[in-house]
Amino acid sequence: MSGINDALRAAADQFGTPLYVYDAATISGQYAKLKQAFSGHPTRFFYACKALSNVAILRHIQALGSGLDCVSINEVRLGLHAGFEPQNILFTPNSVTFEELVAAKELGVNLNIDNISLLERFGARFGASYPVCVRLNPHIEAGGNYKIQTGHIDSKFGISIHQLRHLERVVKGTGLHVRGLHMHTGSEIKDVGVFMRALEILFDAAGRFPDLDFLDLGSGFKVPYKPGDAETDLTTLGQQVAAAFQGFEREYGRPLECWFEPGKYLVSESGYLLVHVAVVKQTTATVFAGVNSGFNHLIRPMFYDSYHHISNLTNPQGAERLYTVVGNICETDTFAWDRLLPEIRENDLLAFHNAGAYGFEMSSSFNSRPRPAEVLLEAGQLRLIRRRQTFEDLLAGQIDAVEVLS
């Protein structure tokens, strides 16, 4: 870790804090693990860019050979801007207007439609002229937090597997060409069996659609957040997926690709949020380390109760003490409760680990505090890939009533 720690300290010195830093080598390594694990069967990966959509990151991942999974029309446009070809982009929205779906179709990307109403309208207008993928809800409850479980019976996502007859009637009545079936059960799935149960449901549904090219299992691969933390056994999963596909293809009569949409898995461990300690405050109950950031920059601990390992980069060998690490936002704003850390002093530099996914992406300028800058560490070089937000940026787009009246 000394190499990356030196780079993080250099980044803080050069660009200031709060600061997001991403290690390109970690992203490359994660993608290589995926390719190796699923090498037993034709498999395509589409990076779920909702995790981190900076164009420099998109271009790095595109260069690795990945496609792109998008959930909004502007993510699609970002992908095209970054250099992804339309056929390598999968659009998987929910609760969008028909017009947004048509806009994506006009851009030539793969469409993944998740409700019968839009599917029926799309089929009535375009018939078989534009192949689509259909997102199913398998009614499997899985994932590390209820807020990131997307395949259970109460989820808004996908078409229920109990509506397959209705789905078939729509496809037959409109002449739609369904070339793929998709499901995504949630995030941070440790049990390989969850994926295999979902795959069996996809196989069962696939028998009703004779012209498929692929089956898409979404993602949800678990990454470790602390030493000894469990993670998805990708080697075992890859072997089981390959064997299952080979068996099903003999029945189906044609080969099918397997698709996945890893997001957090590719970028989470690459990212660090760097902060400086503004105050060390001892109370009757605890010792607070107050930093120059807050949940406006990293909301996951407050939103998902997520754990992020914290390093004291200034005093890594200090005697360990218990601290509650908090931010500077105007309400409860806690990164870590009663965490054992090397002694923290005011102005020490701290690093929050596993901050690459849903860190900057979910950040805001709440309390009128600017969003951080972003830096990419690539081939030993630090490169600014997003400048720090300024006060002028906070005013951008606002219309002053005095100016309007004048």
N, C-alpha and C positions, 0 to 999 in steps of 0.2 A: 504493500500500500504506500510505501514511501514515495514512489514515483508519482502516483496520482496526487498524493497529499502536497508534494512540492508544486505540482501544476496548479492545484487549487489555491494554494497560498499566492502563487504568482498571479493567478487570475484576479484574486481579490485586490492585490496591490495595483494591478494595471487598470481594472475596470470598476473597482469599488463594490460595495454591497448595499442592499441585497443583490444577489447575482445567481443566475442559473448557469451551470456549466455541464456540458454533455460530452462524454467520452466516446468518440466515433468507434474506437476499437472494440468497446463493449457491445455496441449495436451489431457490428460485424460478427463478433463471436457468437452472439445469440442467434443470428440468422444462420450461421454455419451449423449450430446445434440442431436447428429445425430441419435443415436440408439433410443432415446425416440421419436423424431419427426417422424421417419419413421417406428414406431413399428406396424402400422396398416396394413402393407403388407410386405411379405418376401422381404427383401432388403439387399444387400451386398455393402460394402464400400471397395474401393481400393485406398489407400493413394497415391496421385500423388507425387512421391518422387522427381520430378524435383524441387519442392519447397525447399526441404532440405533433403539431402541424406546421412548425417552422419550416420554411421552404428549403433551408440548408439541410435539415434532417431528412425531408422528403427526397431530396436529390441524392443524398448518401444512400438511403434505403433503395431507391430506384436503381442505383448503380450496382447494388448487390444482386439484383435480379427479381426483386419482389414486385408484385402488383400493389394496388392501393384500394382499401375499403373506405368509403365515404358515407356520411350520414346526412349531409346537407349539400345543397347545390353549390354553395361557396367552397366546400371542401373539394367537390369535383373540379371546380375552376382552379383551385390551388394546385391540385394534382396535375392538371393539364399544363398549368404555368410552370410547374417544376420539371416537366418533361415526360410524364407518364403518357403512354399511348392510350386512347379511349378504350381499346379492347382489354387493357390491363387495369382498368378501373371498375370497381363494383360499387354501385350506388344502393345502399341499404337504409332507406329512411323509414320513419314512422310518423304518423299523424301529419303528413304533409298534404298540400293541395294537389289536385290533379295537374295544375299548371306547372308545379315544380317537377313533377314526374315527367311531363312532356318536355320540359326544358332539358332535363338530363338525357332524355331520349334523343333530342336534337343534337346533343354533344357526342352521341355515339357510344356511350358507356353501357356496361352491363347493368340491367335493372333487376333489383330484388324487391318484389312487391309483397307487402305483409298484411293486406286486408282485402276481403272479397269485393268491397265496393269499388276500390280503385282498380282492381284487377278486371272487374266487369266493364268499367268505363274504358279502360285501356284496350281491352279486347274488342269492344264494340267499335272503337275508332281505328285501331291498327290491325286487328285480326292476327294473322300469322306472319305479318310483314316484319315484325320486330320481336325476336325471341326474348323471353323473360325467365327469371328465376322466381320461385315462390317461397316465401318464408313461412315455415310451419311452427306452431307452438306445441312442443312435445308433452307439456304438463309434467316436466321434471324439475323439481326444486333443488337447485344446486348453486353454490357460490359462497364466498367468504362473508358476505353481508347481504341482508335482505334487499338493500337498495341497489345491489348489483346482480340480483337474481332476475333473469329475464325469461325463463322458460316455464314458470309455474302457472297454475290454472287462473290466477288472478292477474297475470301479467298483461300489459297492453300490447305486447309484441306478438306478431305472427298470427297465422290462421290456425285455429284449433284443429288438432288431428281428428276431433270428433265432427269436423265440418268437411271432411274429405269428399263426401258425396256431393255436397253443395259446390265445392271447388271443382269437381269433375264436370258438373252440369254447366258451370260458367265456362270452363275451358272448351267443352264440346260445343256449346251454343255460340261462342264467339270465334271459334277456330284458333284460339291462342296457341302459340308454339311454346311449350314449357320445356326449357333445356336444362334446368337445374332446380334442385330442391335444397332448402337451407334451414338450419335451426341453430340457435345459440342459447345455451341454457343459463349462462352466467359467467362470472369472473372468479378467478382464484380457486379453481377446481383441483383438488388434490387427488381425487379418486378416479383412476383410469376407467373404472366401471361406468361412471356417469357418461363419458363419451361413447362407450360401447353400447349402452342402452339407447342413447340418442341415435346412434348409427343404425341399430336394429329397427327403430321406428322409421327412419329414413328409407331403409331397404323395403319395409312393408309398404310405405307410401309410393315408392318408386315403381313398384309393379303396376301401378295404375297409369303411369306416364311412359309411353314406349320410346320417346325421342330424347331422352336425357343425355347430356354430355358430362355432367358432374353432380356430385353431392357435396354440400358445404356444411361442415360441422362448426362453423363459427370459430370461437376460440375459448379463452378462459384459462389458459395455462397459468399455473401458480408459480410465482417467483418468491424466493426467500427474502424476508425483511430483516431477519436477525440470525445470528449463528445458530445452527441446528434447526432452523425453520424448515418445514416440509415444502416440497415443490412437486410439480407434476412429473411423473416418471415418463419422460417422452420416449425413451428407448422402448420400454414395454408397450406404450400406447402405439408407437409406430409399427411395431411388429404385429400387434393385434389388429390394427386397422388394415394393414396390408393383407393379412390372412382373410379377414372378413370380406374385403372387397373382392379378392380373388374367388372366394366361394360364391358370392352373390352374382358376380359377372357371368359365371357359368350358367346360372339360372336366367339372368336377364338377357343374355345373348350378345352382349357387346361390352367393350371396356368403358369404364367411367373414370374420370379424374376425381381426386379428392381435393377439396379446397378448404383452407383455413384462413382466419383473419386475425393473426396475432397483433396486439397493440402494446399493452403493458409489457408483455414478455420481451419485446424487442428493445424498448427504450427505458423501462423503469430503472434498472440497475445502472444505466449509463449516466443518470442525472444526479446532480448535487445542488442543493440550495445553500448558498453561503451567506451567513449573517454575522454581524458584529454584536457583541454584548454591550447594550447601552447602560444597564444598571444591574447590580447584584443587590437584592433587597431581602433582608432577613425580617421575618415576622414571627409572631408567637407560634405559628403553625408550621412554617416551612421556610426554605430559602428559594426565592425566585431569581432566575436568570432572565432578565427582560432583554429581548433582542430587537434589532431595528427592522423587524418584519412582522408578519401576522398572518391570520387565516385569509387575508386578502391576497396573499402570495402563495400559500400552501394550505388549502382548505381541508385536505384529506383527514388529518387527525381529528378535526372538529366535526366533519361531515360523516366520516366512515369509522371513527374510532381507530384509525390505522396507526400502526407502529412505524416509526422511522428512526433508524439508528442515528445517533448523534456523535460526531467526533469533535473534540476540542483540538483544533489544528495548531493553536498557539501554545498550549500547555499539555501535550499528549501524555506526558509522564507524571503529571501532577497526582497528588494523593486523591483518591476517589471520595466524593461526598455526594449526598443526595440533593438534587435540585429539581424544581419544577420550572420547566422552560416555557416562557410565555412570550406573547407578541405585544405589539403596541396599538392594537385595535381597541375600540371603546366598549367592548363587552368581553365576556369570558373568551379567552383566546389562547388556548393551551396546546403546545406542541408535545409535551411529555410531562407526566405526573411522577414525582418522586423517582427520578431517574438517577442511577449511580453513574457519575461522570467525573473525569479528572477535574481537579479544582478549577472553577471558572472565576476569572477576574474580569472587571470591566475592560472593554475593548478587545477581549479575546475573540478570535475568529472561530466560529462553529460551522460545521457542515452537516446538513440533513441529507442522509443517504436515500437511495431509491426514490428520488424526486423527479425522475425523467418523465413519468406518466402521470397525467392529470395534475401536474404541479402548475407550471406556467399556464397551461391550457385552460385551467379553471380559475385563474387569477383575475383580480379586478382592481379597480382604483377606489375601493370602499374607503371612507374617511378621507377622500381626496389625497390618498397616498399613491404615488406613481408605481406602476408595474415595473418589475426589475428588468435589467438587461439580460440577454442570453449570449453565451459564448460556446463555441465548439472547439474541443481539443482534438486535433487531427494530425497524425504523424508528428506528434511532439510540439505542434504549433497551436497557439491560442488565437481564435478568430472571432471577432464580434459578429454575431448573426442577427441581433436585434438590439437597437440602442435603448437605453433607459428612457422610460416615459418622462416627459417634462410637464411643468405647470401649463405651458402653452398647449400641450396635447390635451390636458384636462378641459381646456376651453374650446378646443376644436369641435365644430359642429353646433355649439351653442349659439343662440341668437339673442343678443342683448336687447331688451325691450326699449331702452333709450335710443339705440341705433335704429330700431324699426320705426319708432315714432318720428325720428328726425329725417 
